[in-house]
Amino acid sequence: MYFSLSAENILLKRGGTIKGKIIEQDQNKLKVQKEDGSTSVISKADILKVVYKEHITADEEDKLRKAEEAKALAAAEKERIKKEKEEAERLKKELAEKEKADKEANANKSKEEAAKKKQAEEDERLAAEKRKDLTRGGATWRSAVLPGWGQYRQGRKLQAYLYPSLIAVGLFLTYEQNRYFLNAKRDYNNIDNPYTQTGYIRALLGAGPVVSTTPVDPISAYAANEVSPFKGQRESVEKHYRNLQYVGGITAAVYLWNVLDAFLFHPKANVADAGSDEDTAPDSKDRFFMRTTMGQLDAVPYSSVLERRYEPKTNFGYELQF
């Protein structure tokens, strides 16, 4: 937007005054024609005030400059206060939002913890009910069918994972030792056998089987036995067979102990958790019992008051129900 105005004095922020006439202007600058006829372009950011007056004295200029500078300082201070207030409001809002988010997070965390605790209590209650309904015999046959199953139902997690792991390792080692034994036995049976594949190849090459003759004295017999390939292979067969027996025996022992463990260490009913009524009383299955009754006898003779005598009768036993 361009238009022409009459203006005689332009006060600059850095000091000084330009006298002339504004011939063009836009949002950012002024174009001034000076008294000598030359033109000058002045940025509005450098202008303190435009005085539309033909002549001003030095005192008037000084007063105008001070007034504009004071006005600029006041505007700057007002802007600073406004920014500080906006910044304070922003920080306050962020702090409030953060506190709200923290409260929501804490509330959600508390809810999650409460839900987890409730779920854990529910799981424990269900597990306790299952353990309560589990008999000694039930735990035993479960461990016999699947090692560790009975212990798991009893709530003994360490044994429930330990026994099947040991038995699985034992079965694997037993399988390996049995494979070694069968291979050694096969090699022992095929030594110098002319009907094996190796024997056929040796026959084609003209090398017949080694024929052992009966030694004529014990020393020769001992020497022949020491150098014979049968001895080393027989010892290998015997060694692998012993290892097979050891590993298999240990695995079987662990399996049997797994069954005995489920029977011997069956957990007792938790009496502390039981109530006084029949619904909350501990299960009577699989536990030691003692019952006491009072039998009434005859009245005491020659007594001034009617007295009765009672005899306690106690029954002991162990009740098993599968």
C-alpha positions in Angstrom: 0.0 0.0 0.0 1.6 3.2 -1.1 0.5 6.9 -0.4 2.0 10.3 0.1 2.0 12.2 3.4 3.6 15.5 4.5 6.0 14.9 7.4 8.8 17.1 8.4 10.6 15.3 11.2 11.4 11.6 11.7 13.0 10.8 15.1 15.4 7.7 14.9 15.9 5.3 17.8 19.6 5.4 17.6 19.6 9.2 17.7 19.3 11.9 15.2 16.4 13.3 13.1 15.7 13.2 9.4 13.7 16.1 7.9 11.8 15.5 4.8 8.6 14.4 3.2 7.3 10.8 3.1 6.6 9.9 -0.4 6.1 6.1 -0.1 5.6 3.6 2.8 4.6 0.0 3.4 4.5 -2.2 6.5 8.2 -2.3 6.9 9.8 0.9 5.6 9.4 4.5 4.6 10.7 6.3 1.6 11.5 9.9 2.5 12.5 12.8 0.2 14.9 15.0 2.0 15.1 18.8 1.8 18.0 18.6 -0.6 15.9 16.5 -3.0 17.6 13.2 -2.3 15.5 10.2 -1.2 16.2 7.8 1.6 14.6 4.5 2.7 14.2 4.0 6.4 13.2 0.8 8.2 10.3 1.3 10.6 12.2 -0.7 13.2 14.7 2.1 13.4 12.1 4.9 13.7 11.2 6.2 17.2 8.5 8.6 16.2 7.2 10.5 13.1 6.3 14.2 14.0 4.0 15.8 11.5 5.2 19.3 12.2 7.2 21.5 10.1 9.6 22.8 12.7 10.4 21.5 16.2 12.9 22.9 18.7 15.6 20.9 20.4 13.7 20.9 23.7 10.6 19.6 22.0 12.6 16.9 20.3 14.2 15.9 23.6 10.9 15.7 25.3 9.3 13.7 22.5 12.3 11.3 22.5 12.2 10.8 26.2 8.4 10.3 26.1 8.7 7.7 23.4 11.5 6.0 25.1 9.6 5.8 28.3 6.6 4.5 26.4 8.8 1.9 24.7 10.2 0.9 28.1 6.8 0.6 29.6 5.6 -1.5 26.6 8.6 -3.7 26.9 8.0 -4.1 30.7 4.4 -4.8 30.1 5.4 -7.4 27.5 7.9 -8.9 29.9 5.3 -9.2 32.7 2.8 -10.7 30.2 5.4 -13.3 29.1 6.3 -14.1 32.7 2.6 -14.5 33.5 2.0 -16.7 30.5 5.1 -18.7 31.4 3.9 -19.1 35.0 0.5 -20.1 33.8 2.0 -22.6 31.4 4.2 -24.1 34.1 1.3 -24.2 36.5 -0.8 -25.9 33.9 2.0 -28.4 33.1 2.5 -29.1 36.8 -1.3 -29.6 37.3 -1.4 -32.0 34.3 1.7 -33.8 35.6 0.1 -34.2 39.1 -3.1 -35.4 37.5 -1.2 -37.9 35.3 0.8 -39.1 38.4 -2.4 -39.5 40.4 -4.0 -41.4 37.5 -0.9 -43.6 37.1 -0.8 -44.2 40.9 -4.4 -45.0 40.9 -4.1 -47.4 37.9 -1.0 -49.0 39.6 -2.9 -49.4 42.8 -5.8 -50.9 40.9 -3.5 -53.3 39.0 -1.8 -54.3 42.2 -5.1 -54.8 43.9 -6.3 -56.9 41.0 -3.1 -58.9 41.0 -3.4 -59.4 44.7 -7.0 -60.4 44.4 -6.2 -62.8 41.6 -3.3 -64.3 43.5 -5.6 -64.8 46.5 -8.2 -66.4 44.3 -5.6 -68.7 42.7 -4.3 -69.6 46.2 -7.8 -70.3 47.4 -8.5 -72.5 44.4 -5.2 -74.2 44.9 -6.0 -74.7 48.6 -9.3 -76.2 47.7 -7.7 -78.6 45.2 -5.1 -79.5 47.8 -7.9 -80.0 50.4 -9.7 -82.4 48.0 -6.5 -84.2 47.1 -6.0 -87.4 49.0 -2.7 -89.1 49.8 -3.6 -91.9 47.4 -4.6 -89.5 44.7 -1.3 -87.7 44.9 0.6 -91.0 44.8 -1.1 -92.5 41.7 -0.7 -89.1 39.9 3.1 -89.1 40.6 3.2 -92.8 39.5 1.6 -91.9 36.2 3.4 -88.7 35.6 6.4 -87.9 37.9 5.9 -84.6 39.7 2.1 -84.4 39.0 1.2 -85.4 42.5 3.7 -82.9 44.0 2.3 -80.2 41.8 -1.2 -80.8 43.0 0.1 -80.8 46.6 1.5 -77.3 46.0 5.1 -78.4 46.2 6.4 -76.7 43.0 10.1 -77.4 43.6 9.7 -81.2 43.7 7.1 -81.0 41.0 9.7 -79.6 38.5 12.8 -81.4 40.0 11.6 -85.1 39.7 10.5 -85.0 36.1 13.7 -83.2 35.1 15.9 -85.7 36.8 14.0 -88.6 35.4 14.1 -87.1 31.9 17.9 -86.7 32.1 18.1 -90.3 33.5 16.1 -91.7 30.6 18.2 -89.9 28.1 21.4 -91.2 29.6 19.9 -94.7 29.8 19.0 -94.6 26.2 22.6 -93.4 25.3 24.2 -96.1 27.4 21.9 -98.8 25.9 22.9 -97.6 22.4 26.6 -97.8 23.3 26.1 -101.3 24.7 24.2 -102.6 21.6 26.9 -101.2 19.3 29.7 -102.7 21.3 27.8 -106.1 21.4 27.2 -106.0 17.7 30.9 -105.3 17.1 31.9 -108.1 19.4 29.7 -110.6 17.6 31.0 -109.6 14.2 34.7 -109.9 14.9 36.3 -112.2 12.3 32.8 -113.3 11.1 33.1 -114.3 7.5 29.4 -113.8 6.9 29.4 -110.0 7.5 30.0 -107.4 4.9 33.6 -106.9 6.2 34.1 -110.7 6.0 32.9 -110.8 2.4 35.3 -108.0 1.4 38.2 -109.7 3.1 37.3 -113.0 1.3 37.3 -111.2 -2.1 40.7 -109.7 -1.3 42.1 -113.2 -0.4 42.4 -112.6 3.3 40.6 -115.2 5.2 39.4 -115.0 8.8 42.0 -115.3 11.5 42.1 -118.9 12.7 43.0 -119.3 16.3 44.6 -122.6 17.2 44.6 -124.0 20.7 47.9 -123.0 22.5 50.0 -125.8 23.7 50.9 -124.2 27.1 49.4 -121.6 29.6 51.9 -118.9 28.7 51.0 -119.1 25.1 47.3 -119.1 25.9 47.7 -116.0 28.1 49.7 -114.2 25.4 47.1 -115.1 22.7 44.3 -113.8 24.9 46.1 -110.5 25.6 46.7 -109.8 21.9 43.3 -111.1 20.8 40.8 -108.5 19.5 38.0 -110.3 21.4 39.3 -109.3 24.8 39.2 -105.6 24.3 35.8 -105.7 22.6 34.5 -108.0 25.4 35.7 -105.5 28.0 34.0 -102.7 26.1 30.7 -104.6 26.1 31.0 -105.3 29.8 31.8 -101.7 30.6 28.8 -100.3 28.7 26.5 -102.9 30.2 27.6 -101.9 33.7 27.1 -98.2 32.9 23.6 -99.1 31.5 22.8 -100.8 34.8 24.0 -97.9 36.9 22.2 -95.2 35.0 19.0 -97.3 34.7 19.1 -98.2 38.4 19.5 -94.6 39.4 16.7 -93.5 37.2 14.4 -96.2 38.5 15.4 -95.2 42.1 14.5 -91.5 41.4 11.2 -92.6 39.9 10.3 -94.8 43.0 11.4 -92.0 45.4 9.1 -89.6 43.4 6.2 -92.0 44.2 7.2 -92.4 47.8 7.7 -88.7 48.2 4.1 -88.0 47.1 2.8 -90.5 49.6 5.1 -89.8 52.6 5.1 -86.0 52.4 1.5 -85.4 51.7 0.7 -82.0 53.3 -1.7 -82.0 56.3 -4.9 -80.0 56.4 -4.5 -76.4 57.5 -6.5 -76.4 60.8 -5.9 -72.6 61.3 -7.8 -71.7 58.2 -10.8 -73.9 59.3 -13.9 -72.5 60.9 -16.1 -73.8 63.6 -18.9 -75.1 61.4 -18.9 -78.2 59.2 -18.6 -76.2 56.0 -15.2 -74.7 57.0 -13.9 -77.6 59.0 -10.8 -79.4 57.6 -11.4 -82.4 55.5 -11.6 -85.7 57.4 -10.0 -87.7 54.6 -6.6 -89.1 55.0 -5.9 -88.0 58.5 -5.4 -89.2 62.1 -8.5 -89.1 64.2 -9.3 -89.3 67.9 -12.8 -89.5 69.3 -13.8 -89.3 72.9 -17.2 -90.2 74.3 -18.5 -90.1 77.9 -20.3 -93.2 79.2 -22.7 -92.7 82.1 -22.2 -95.0 85.1 -24.5 -95.6 88.1 -25.2 -92.9 90.7 -22.8 -92.6 93.7 -24.5 -94.4 96.6 -25.1 -92.7 99.9 -24.7 -89.3 98.5 -26.5 -86.3 99.9 -27.1 -85.1 96.3 -27.7 -86.9 93.2 -24.3 -87.4 91.6 -23.6 -89.2 88.4 -20.2 -90.7 87.4 -19.0 -90.7 83.8 -16.3 -92.8 82.2 -14.4 -91.3 79.2 -13.9 -93.6 76.2 -11.4 -92.6 73.6 -11.0 -94.2 70.1 -7.8 -93.7 68.1 -7.3 -94.5 64.4 -6.1 -93.4 61.0 -8.7 -92.8 58.3 -7.7 -93.3 54.6 -10.1 -92.6 51.8 -9.0 -92.9 48.2 
